[in-house]
Amino acid sequence: MLRSTETQNLAVQITSAHLQNRLPDDIWRLKNNFYGHSFRPNSHISLVVLLGLRSGLDSAFFLERQQKVEILVLEADSETRESFERMVPAITKGHPESEINVAATMEELLELINGRHIDLLRVDERYSTDTLVQRLAAESPIGQLVGEFAADQIDPLNLYRLSSRYTKRFFWQSRDLRSPICGTALKYSFEVSVIVPCYKVLPWIDRCVESLVGQTLKSIEIIVVNDGSPDATGERLDYWASKYPDRIKVIHKQNGGCASARNAGLAVAQGEFVTFVDADDWVDATMFENLYRAAILASVDVAQCGFAEVYEGSGRIDYHPTAWAGDGYKGESGVTRDLLSYLTVKPSIWRRIYRRSFLASHDIEFNEDLRRFDDLPFQFEVFARLDKMAIIPDCYYFYRQEREGQDVAVRDDRLFVNFPIFSMLNERVMSWANASTEKKLVECKINTHRWALSRIEKKLSLHYLRHAAHDVVSGLCHLSSIDLLRLSFQLGAKPLVFVIMCLFWASFPRPKMIPIR
């Protein structure tokens, strides 16, 4: 951000009455980093190209800050161009090693550039068209690209794709969008990688894969992981890969559980974003294009849509938009920064896309020691680390219910897996979490353990309750027993009774953990 005295010194050089109409807006832009924080001259900048003159302040700015720079301007309006050309001798006075040249057409500008590397390209809204920017980029390499565009004239997502393909760094503003379109040169082979763990899913895999290869998003890779299936699932995956060799990749591995299958897919994923689909589910054809668009336009690391529960027996479909606290219509769309409220939603990883670099930077992956419910710790870690998320209320993901073999149907000792799950979260989250995050983790424990107790076999319920009591009460950093009671009271009568039982049983030694299958 420039100081007021700096902008005033630059502004006095704009003496043309015709150009001064845009001067106040250009002063505001420089003072408020309208073109991003990197819109600054440095020792590596020798050629600056301006598509659209505006007031001429940008030219004065670069001359003042740079010892030697060549500025090329494209301005089609003759009155604006002639007004500026009369000012050029005064602006360049005192800068003998620098020069400014003005072109009336793109052809004239391209002759002046002559294929040289453009260190910085600034584009005014009048010149922000796909064809114009692409033509210039095709003729000359571009280091940094900044500018303004009208979203009703150029698709923001296409602009992002174009900029990431042809420039090293870019920053676009639009009066129609809440967030800038920004990024760096494309480092990924695909926009979205879809990872599908597969184990004994032969009756359902065809519908799943069909819904993925039919996506309207074309820059997509589908990674199907055969986790040692004893049936013909692996052969069916090979069939699909032979049919779509450019889109589907098959990984065959020994059985290691869903977490290990997802990690195997993550290890080879080449997408900017990554997502997960269960092999017995299916998705709407527009799901990943809409999620990708939402993530890019909002400059976020995660985008989420709603889902529908489809019951095999009755054919009933329950829709769950699960979108709130957004800055869009009725709070059900746009961007939400209230990630704390999402920490305790029903665990699911399969209706979101995640920026792969975000997961890597926080070392978030799936714990392969967990044979089931690995989505719970993954979701909690993601939401605990996020600062904002794009939300779409449309239910694009179809979650199959009532099929044999689903983890949510277990009622025996396998439910004790919840304890190593929360032990892992205690270790990975509580070392840095504040009181609000700890409260949400405790709420998640209360919800999970109450759900498990409602399902577990009666002969195991007391043993589970005693472990749950220690899990909820022990090892708290910020909350006291009174805080636990207050929290459970806010959640309702049944959670309050459950916490009271936990406080009682936590006063006894924790029983020995039974082996978990």
C-alpha positions as CSV (number, residue, x, y, z in Angstrom):
1,M,0.0,0.0,0.0
2,L,1.4,3.4,-1.0
3,R,1.5,6.3,1.4
4,S,-0.7,9.4,0.6
5,T,2.4,11.6,-0.1
6,E,3.7,9.1,-2.7
7,T,0.4,9.0,-4.6
8,Q,0.2,12.8,-4.5
9,N,3.7,13.2,-5.9
10,L,2.7,10.8,-8.7
11,A,-0.7,12.4,-9.4
12,V,0.7,15.9,-10.0
13,Q,2.4,14.5,-13.1
14,I,-1.0,13.8,-14.7
15,T,-1.7,17.3,-16.1
16,S,-4.2,16.4,-18.8
17,A,-7.7,17.4,-18.0
18,H,-9.0,14.5,-20.1
19,L,-7.0,11.9,-18.2
20,Q,-7.7,13.4,-14.8
21,N,-11.2,12.0,-14.8
22,R,-9.8,8.5,-14.0
23,L,-7.1,9.8,-11.7
24,P,-9.0,9.5,-8.3
25,D,-9.9,5.8,-9.1
26,D,-6.3,5.0,-10.1
27,I,-5.0,6.7,-6.9
28,W,-7.3,4.5,-4.9
29,R,-6.2,1.4,-6.7
30,L,-2.5,2.0,-6.0
31,K,-3.2,2.9,-2.4
32,N,-5.4,-0.2,-1.8
33,N,-3.4,-2.9,-3.7
34,F,-6.2,-3.3,-6.2
35,Y,-3.9,-5.4,-8.4
36,G,-2.5,-7.5,-5.6
37,H,0.4,-7.1,-3.2
38,S,2.9,-8.1,-5.9
39,F,2.0,-5.2,-8.2
40,R,5.3,-3.6,-7.4
41,P,8.4,-2.8,-9.6
42,N,11.5,-4.8,-8.8
43,S,14.9,-5.4,-10.2
44,H,13.6,-8.1,-12.6
45,I,11.1,-5.9,-14.3
46,S,12.3,-4.3,-17.6
47,L,9.2,-4.6,-19.8
48,V,5.8,-3.5,-18.7
49,V,2.7,-3.7,-21.0
50,L,-0.5,-1.9,-20.2
51,L,-3.6,-2.8,-22.1
52,G,-5.7,0.3,-21.6
53,L,-4.1,3.6,-20.5
54,R,-6.6,4.7,-17.9
55,S,-5.2,8.0,-16.3
56,G,-1.6,7.3,-17.0
57,L,-0.8,7.0,-13.3
58,D,0.5,3.4,-13.7
59,S,3.2,4.6,-16.1
60,A,4.3,7.3,-13.7
61,F,4.3,4.8,-10.9
62,F,6.7,2.4,-12.7
63,L,9.0,5.1,-13.9
64,E,9.3,6.5,-10.4
65,R,10.1,3.1,-8.9
66,Q,12.3,1.6,-11.6
67,Q,15.7,2.8,-12.7
68,K,15.3,1.4,-16.2
69,V,12.0,0.2,-17.6
70,E,10.3,0.2,-21.0
71,I,6.5,0.8,-20.9
72,L,4.3,-0.2,-23.8
73,V,0.7,1.0,-23.8
74,L,-2.2,-0.1,-26.0
75,E,-4.9,2.5,-26.2
76,A,-7.5,2.5,-28.9
77,D,-9.2,5.8,-28.0
78,S,-7.5,8.5,-30.0
79,E,-8.2,11.4,-27.6
80,T,-6.9,9.5,-24.6
81,R,-3.9,8.4,-26.5
82,E,-3.0,11.8,-27.9
83,S,-3.5,13.4,-24.4
84,F,-1.1,11.0,-22.9
85,E,1.5,11.3,-25.7
86,R,1.7,15.1,-25.0
87,M,2.5,14.3,-21.4
88,V,5.1,11.6,-22.0
89,P,8.1,14.0,-22.3
90,A,7.3,15.5,-18.9
91,I,6.7,12.1,-17.3
92,T,9.9,10.6,-18.6
93,K,12.0,13.7,-17.7
94,G,14.6,12.6,-15.2
95,H,14.4,9.0,-16.3
96,P,16.9,8.9,-19.3
97,E,17.2,5.1,-19.3
98,S,13.5,4.5,-19.5
99,E,11.0,5.0,-22.3
100,I,7.2,4.9,-23.0
101,N,5.6,4.0,-26.4
102,V,1.9,4.0,-27.2
103,A,0.2,1.8,-29.7
104,A,-3.3,2.2,-31.2
105,T,-3.8,-1.4,-32.3
106,M,-2.8,-4.9,-31.1
107,E,-0.8,-5.3,-34.3
108,E,1.3,-2.2,-33.5
109,L,1.7,-3.4,-29.9
110,L,2.9,-6.8,-31.0
111,E,5.5,-5.2,-33.3
112,L,6.8,-3.2,-30.4
113,I,7.0,-6.2,-28.1
114,N,8.6,-8.3,-30.8
115,G,8.3,-11.6,-28.9
116,R,10.1,-10.4,-25.9
117,H,9.3,-11.6,-22.3
118,I,6.7,-9.4,-20.7
119,D,7.6,-9.0,-17.0
120,L,4.3,-7.4,-16.1
121,L,1.0,-7.1,-18.0
122,R,-1.8,-4.9,-16.7
123,V,-5.2,-5.3,-18.4
124,D,-8.0,-2.7,-18.1
125,E,-11.6,-4.1,-18.1
126,R,-12.1,-2.8,-21.7
127,Y,-9.4,-5.2,-23.0
128,S,-10.1,-8.3,-20.8
129,T,-11.3,-10.7,-23.4
130,D,-10.3,-14.3,-23.9
131,T,-9.1,-13.8,-27.4
132,L,-7.1,-10.7,-26.7
133,V,-5.2,-12.0,-23.7
134,Q,-4.7,-15.4,-25.3
135,R,-3.3,-13.8,-28.5
136,L,-0.8,-11.7,-26.5
137,A,0.2,-14.7,-24.4
138,A,0.7,-16.8,-27.5
139,E,3.1,-14.3,-28.9
140,S,5.2,-13.5,-25.8
141,P,5.8,-15.2,-22.4
142,I,4.3,-13.3,-19.5
143,G,5.7,-13.3,-16.0
144,Q,2.9,-11.5,-14.0
145,L,-0.6,-10.7,-15.2
146,V,-3.0,-8.4,-13.3
147,G,-6.1,-6.7,-14.3
148,E,-9.9,-6.1,-14.1
149,F,-12.6,-8.0,-15.9
150,A,-16.4,-8.0,-16.2
151,A,-17.8,-11.4,-15.2
152,D,-20.7,-11.0,-17.5
153,Q,-18.4,-10.7,-20.5
154,I,-15.8,-13.3,-19.8
155,D,-16.2,-16.5,-17.8
156,P,-14.1,-16.2,-14.6
157,L,-13.3,-19.9,-14.7
158,N,-12.0,-19.7,-18.3
159,L,-10.0,-16.7,-17.3
160,Y,-8.4,-18.6,-14.4
161,R,-7.6,-21.5,-16.7
162,L,-6.2,-19.2,-19.4
163,S,-4.1,-17.3,-16.9
164,S,-2.7,-20.3,-15.1
165,R,-1.7,-21.8,-18.5
166,Y,0.1,-18.8,-19.9
167,T,1.5,-16.8,-16.9
168,K,3.7,-17.4,-13.8
169,R,1.5,-15.4,-11.5
170,F,-1.9,-13.7,-12.0
171,F,-4.4,-11.5,-10.1
172,W,-7.7,-10.5,-11.5
173,Q,-10.4,-8.2,-9.9
174,S,-14.0,-8.0,-10.9
175,R,-16.8,-5.8,-9.5
176,D,-19.1,-8.8,-9.9
177,L,-17.2,-11.2,-7.6
178,R,-16.4,-11.0,-3.9
179,S,-12.9,-12.5,-4.3
180,P,-10.2,-12.0,-6.8
181,I,-9.2,-14.6,-9.3
182,C,-5.6,-15.3,-8.5
183,G,-3.0,-18.0,-8.6
184,T,0.3,-19.2,-10.2
185,A,1.3,-21.2,-13.2
186,L,-0.5,-24.5,-13.5
187,K,1.5,-27.3,-11.9
188,Y,-1.1,-30.0,-12.2
189,S,-2.1,-32.4,-15.0
190,F,-5.8,-32.4,-14.0
191,E,-8.1,-30.0,-12.3
192,V,-9.7,-32.7,-10.1
193,S,-8.6,-36.2,-9.1
194,V,-11.3,-38.6,-8.0
195,I,-10.3,-41.5,-5.8
196,V,-12.5,-44.5,-5.5
197,P,-11.6,-47.2,-2.9
198,C,-13.1,-50.6,-4.0
199,Y,-13.6,-53.8,-2.0
200,K,-16.3,-56.3,-3.0
201,V,-18.4,-53.7,-4.8
202,L,-19.1,-55.6,-8.1
203,P,-22.9,-55.0,-8.0
204,W,-22.5,-51.2,-7.7
205,I,-19.3,-50.2,-9.4
206,D,-20.7,-49.7,-12.9
207,R,-23.1,-47.1,-11.9
208,C,-20.4,-45.3,-9.9
209,V,-17.9,-45.2,-12.7
210,E,-20.5,-44.3,-15.3
211,S,-21.4,-41.2,-13.2
212,L,-17.7,-40.2,-13.0
213,V,-16.8,-40.6,-16.7
214,G,-19.9,-38.6,-17.6
215,Q,-18.8,-35.6,-15.7
216,T,-19.1,-32.2,-17.5
217,L,-15.7,-31.3,-16.0
218,K,-13.3,-32.7,-18.6
219,S,-10.0,-32.1,-16.8
220,I,-10.5,-35.0,-14.4
221,E,-8.7,-38.2,-13.6
222,I,-10.5,-41.2,-12.0
223,I,-8.3,-43.3,-9.7
224,V,-10.0,-46.6,-8.8
225,V,-8.2,-48.6,-6.1
226,N,-8.8,-52.4,-5.9
227,D,-8.2,-53.1,-2.3
228,G,-7.6,-56.8,-2.7
229,S,-11.2,-57.6,-3.6
230,P,-11.8,-61.4,-3.6
231,D,-14.6,-61.1,-6.2
232,A,-14.4,-59.8,-9.8
233,T,-14.2,-56.2,-8.8
234,G,-10.6,-55.9,-10.0
235,E,-11.4,-57.3,-13.4
236,R,-14.3,-54.9,-13.8
237,L,-12.1,-52.0,-12.9
238,D,-9.6,-53.1,-15.6
239,Y,-12.5,-53.2,-18.1
240,W,-13.4,-49.6,-17.4
241,A,-9.8,-48.5,-17.6
242,S,-9.4,-50.1,-21.0
243,K,-12.5,-48.3,-22.2
244,Y,-11.3,-44.9,-20.9
245,P,-7.5,-45.1,-20.7
246,D,-7.0,-41.4,-20.7
247,R,-9.4,-40.9,-17.7
248,I,-9.2,-44.0,-15.5
249,K,-6.2,-45.4,-13.7
250,V,-6.4,-48.7,-11.7
251,I,-4.3,-49.5,-8.7
252,H,-4.3,-53.1,-7.5
253,K,-3.1,-53.7,-4.0
254,Q,-3.3,-56.1,-1.1
255,N,-6.3,-55.6,1.2
256,G,-5.4,-53.0,3.8
257,G,-8.7,-51.2,4.5
258,C,-10.4,-48.2,3.1
259,A,-7.9,-45.7,4.6
260,S,-4.9,-47.5,2.9
261,A,-6.8,-47.5,-0.4
262,R,-7.5,-43.8,-0.3
263,N,-3.9,-43.1,0.6
264,A,-2.8,-45.2,-2.3
265,G,-4.9,-43.0,-4.6
266,L,-3.6,-39.8,-3.0
267,A,0.0,-40.9,-3.6
268,V,-0.5,-40.9,-7.4
269,A,-3.1,-38.2,-7.8
270,Q,-2.1,-35.4,-10.2
271,G,-5.0,-33.0,-9.7
272,E,-5.1,-29.5,-8.4
273,F,-8.0,-30.7,-6.2
274,V,-8.7,-34.2,-4.9
275,T,-12.0,-35.8,-4.0
276,F,-13.3,-39.2,-2.7
277,V,-16.2,-41.2,-3.9
278,D,-17.4,-44.5,-2.3
279,A,-17.7,-47.3,-4.9
280,D,-21.3,-48.1,-4.1
281,D,-22.4,-44.4,-4.5
282,W,-22.8,-42.2,-7.6
283,V,-22.8,-38.5,-8.4
284,D,-24.5,-35.9,-10.5
285,A,-22.9,-35.2,-13.9
286,T,-22.2,-31.5,-13.0
287,M,-20.9,-32.1,-9.4
288,F,-17.2,-31.6,-9.9
289,E,-17.5,-28.8,-12.4
290,N,-19.7,-26.8,-10.0
291,L,-17.5,-27.6,-7.0
292,Y,-14.3,-26.7,-8.9
293,R,-15.9,-23.4,-10.1
294,A,-17.0,-22.6,-6.6
295,A,-13.6,-23.2,-5.2
296,I,-11.7,-21.2,-7.8
297,L,-14.1,-18.2,-7.8
298,A,-14.0,-18.0,-4.0
299,S,-10.2,-18.7,-3.7
300,V,-10.8,-21.4,-1.1
301,D,-9.1,-24.8,-0.4
302,V,-12.4,-26.8,0.0
303,A,-15.8,-26.7,-1.6
304,Q,-18.8,-28.7,-0.4
305,C,-22.2,-29.6,-1.9
306,G,-25.2,-31.3,-0.4
307,F,-26.0,-35.0,-0.6
308,A,-28.9,-37.4,-0.8
309,E,-29.4,-40.6,1.1
310,V,-30.9,-43.3,-1.2
311,Y,-32.6,-46.2,0.4
312,E,-32.3,-49.4,-1.6
313,G,-35.3,-51.2,-0.1
314,S,-38.0,-48.6,-0.1
315,G,-36.6,-46.3,-2.8
316,R,-36.9,-43.3,-0.5
317,I,-34.5,-40.4,-1.0
318,D,-33.7,-37.9,1.7
319,Y,-32.0,-34.7,0.7
320,H,-29.4,-33.0,2.9
321,P,-28.2,-29.6,1.6
322,T,-26.3,-29.0,4.9
323,A,-25.3,-25.5,3.9
324,W,-25.5,-22.5,6.3
325,A,-23.6,-19.4,7.4
326,G,-22.6,-18.5,3.8
327,D,-22.3,-15.0,2.4
328,G,-24.7,-15.8,-0.5
329,Y,-28.5,-16.1,-0.8
330,K,-30.1,-17.0,2.5
331,G,-26.7,-18.1,3.8
332,E,-27.0,-21.3,1.8
333,S,-24.4,-20.6,-0.8
334,G,-21.2,-18.6,-1.3
335,V,-18.4,-18.7,1.3
336,T,-18.7,-19.6,5.0
337,R,-16.1,-18.7,7.6
338,D,-18.0,-20.4,10.4
339,L,-16.1,-23.7,10.1
340,L,-16.5,-24.4,13.8
341,S,-20.2,-25.1,13.2
342,Y,-19.3,-27.7,10.6
343,L,-16.9,-29.6,12.9
344,T,-19.7,-31.7,14.3
345,V,-21.7,-32.5,11.1
346,K,-22.3,-36.1,10.1
347,P,-18.8,-37.4,9.0
348,S,-18.4,-37.5,5.3
349,I,-15.5,-36.8,3.0
350,W,-17.2,-37.7,-0.3
351,R,-19.1,-34.5,-1.1
352,R,-16.2,-32.1,-1.2
353,I,-13.1,-31.3,-3.2
354,Y,-9.9,-30.5,-1.4
355,R,-7.0,-28.6,-2.7
356,R,-4.2,-31.1,-2.7
357,S,-1.5,-28.6,-1.6
358,F,-3.7,-27.8,1.5
359,L,-3.8,-31.4,2.6
360,A,-0.1,-31.8,2.1
361,S,0.8,-28.6,3.9
362,H,-1.1,-29.8,7.0
363,D,0.0,-33.5,6.7
364,I,-3.7,-34.6,6.5
365,E,-4.2,-38.1,5.2
366,F,-6.0,-41.2,6.3
367,N,-4.8,-43.3,9.3
368,E,-4.3,-46.8,7.9
369,D,-4.5,-48.3,11.4
370,L,-8.2,-47.5,11.3
371,R,-10.2,-50.2,9.5
372,R,-13.4,-48.1,9.3
373,F,-14.8,-44.7,10.0
374,D,-11.6,-43.0,8.8
375,D,-13.7,-40.2,7.4
376,L,-14.4,-38.8,10.9
377,P,-10.8,-37.8,11.8
378,F,-10.1,-36.6,8.2
379,Q,-13.2,-34.3,8.2
380,F,-12.4,-32.9,11.7
381,E,-8.8,-32.1,10.8
382,V,-9.8,-30.4,7.6
383,F,-12.4,-28.2,9.2
384,A,-10.2,-27.5,12.1
385,R,-7.5,-26.1,9.8
386,L,-9.7,-24.3,7.3
387,D,-10.4,-20.6,7.5
388,K,-13.2,-20.5,4.8
389,M,-15.1,-22.9,2.6
390,A,-17.3,-22.6,-0.5
391,I,-20.8,-24.1,0.0
392,I,-23.4,-25.3,-2.6
393,P,-26.8,-26.5,-1.3
394,D,-27.5,-28.6,-4.3
395,C,-27.5,-32.3,-3.5
396,Y,-25.1,-33.7,-6.1
397,Y,-23.8,-36.8,-4.2
398,F,-26.0,-39.9,-3.9
399,Y,-25.2,-42.0,-0.8
400,R,-26.5,-45.5,-1.0
401,Q,-28.2,-46.9,2.2
402,E,-29.3,-50.3,3.4
403,R,-26.7,-52.4,1.5
404,E,-25.0,-55.4,3.0
405,G,-21.5,-54.8,4.4
406,Q,-21.6,-51.1,5.1
407,D,-19.6,-49.9,8.1
408,V,-22.6,-47.9,9.4
409,A,-24.5,-51.2,9.9
410,V,-22.0,-52.8,12.3
411,R,-23.2,-53.4,15.9
412,D,-20.4,-55.4,17.5
413,D,-16.9,-54.8,18.8
414,R,-15.9,-53.0,15.6
415,L,-17.6,-49.9,17.0
416,F,-14.8,-49.7,19.5
417,V,-12.7,-48.2,16.7
418,N,-14.1,-44.9,17.8
419,F,-11.6,-44.8,20.7
420,P,-8.4,-45.0,18.6
421,I,-10.0,-42.4,16.3
422,F,-10.4,-39.9,19.1
423,S,-7.0,-40.8,20.5
424,M,-5.5,-39.8,17.2
425,L,-7.5,-36.6,17.1
426,N,-6.4,-35.7,20.7
427,E,-2.8,-36.1,19.6
428,R,-3.0,-34.3,16.3
429,V,-5.5,-31.5,17.2
430,M,-5.3,-30.7,20.9
431,S,-1.7,-29.7,20.8
432,W,-2.7,-26.4,19.1
433,A,-6.5,-26.2,19.5
434,N,-8.2,-23.4,21.4
435,A,-11.1,-23.7,23.7
436,S,-13.7,-23.4,20.9
437,T,-12.1,-26.2,18.9
438,E,-11.8,-28.4,22.0
439,K,-15.5,-27.8,22.7
440,K,-16.4,-29.0,19.2
441,L,-14.2,-32.1,19.6
442,V,-16.0,-32.9,22.8
443,E,-19.3,-32.4,21.1
444,C,-18.2,-34.7,18.3
445,K,-17.2,-37.3,20.9
446,I,-20.6,-37.0,22.6
447,N,-22.5,-37.4,19.3
448,T,-20.4,-40.3,18.1
449,H,-20.5,-42.3,21.4
450,R,-24.2,-41.8,21.8
451,W,-24.8,-43.0,18.3
452,A,-22.5,-46.1,18.9
453,L,-24.3,-46.9,22.2
454,S,-27.7,-46.7,20.4
455,R,-26.4,-49.5,18.0
456,I,-24.0,-51.7,19.9
457,E,-25.0,-55.1,21.2
458,K,-26.3,-55.0,24.7
459,K,-23.6,-57.2,26.1
460,L,-21.0,-54.7,25.0
461,S,-22.8,-51.5,25.9
462,L,-21.5,-51.0,29.5
463,H,-17.9,-51.8,28.5
464,Y,-18.3,-49.2,25.7
465,L,-19.8,-46.6,28.0
466,R,-17.0,-46.9,30.5
467,H,-14.4,-46.3,27.7
468,A,-16.5,-43.4,26.4
469,A,-16.6,-41.8,29.8
470,H,-12.8,-41.6,30.0
471,D,-12.7,-40.4,26.4
472,V,-15.0,-37.5,27.0
473,V,-13.8,-36.5,30.5
474,S,-10.1,-37.2,30.6
475,G,-7.3,-35.1,29.1
476,L,-9.2,-31.8,28.6
477,C,-7.0,-28.8,28.2
478,H,-9.4,-25.9,28.3
479,L,-12.7,-27.2,29.6
480,S,-13.8,-28.2,33.2
481,S,-16.5,-30.6,34.4
482,I,-18.8,-27.6,34.7
483,D,-18.1,-26.6,31.1
484,L,-19.0,-30.2,30.0
485,L,-22.3,-30.0,31.8
486,R,-23.0,-26.6,30.3
487,L,-22.2,-27.9,26.8
488,S,-24.3,-31.0,27.2
489,F,-27.2,-28.9,28.6
490,Q,-27.1,-26.8,25.4
491,L,-27.2,-30.0,23.3
492,G,-30.3,-31.3,25.0
493,A,-31.6,-33.6,27.7
494,K,-30.2,-36.9,26.4
495,P,-26.7,-35.5,25.9
496,L,-26.9,-34.1,29.4
497,V,-27.8,-37.5,30.9
498,F,-25.0,-39.1,28.9
499,V,-22.4,-36.6,30.2
500,I,-23.6,-37.1,33.8
501,M,-23.0,-40.8,33.3
502,C,-19.6,-40.1,31.8
503,L,-18.6,-38.0,34.9
504,F,-19.7,-40.9,37.1
505,W,-17.9,-43.7,35.2
506,A,-14.7,-41.6,34.7
507,S,-14.2,-41.8,38.5
508,F,-13.5,-45.5,38.0
509,P,-10.4,-47.0,36.4
510,R,-10.6,-47.4,32.6
511,P,-11.3,-51.0,31.7
512,K,-9.0,-52.9,29.4
513,M,-9.7,-52.4,25.7
514,I,-11.1,-55.5,23.9
515,P,-9.6,-56.5,20.6
516,I,-11.1,-54.7,17.7
517,R,-11.7,-56.6,14.4
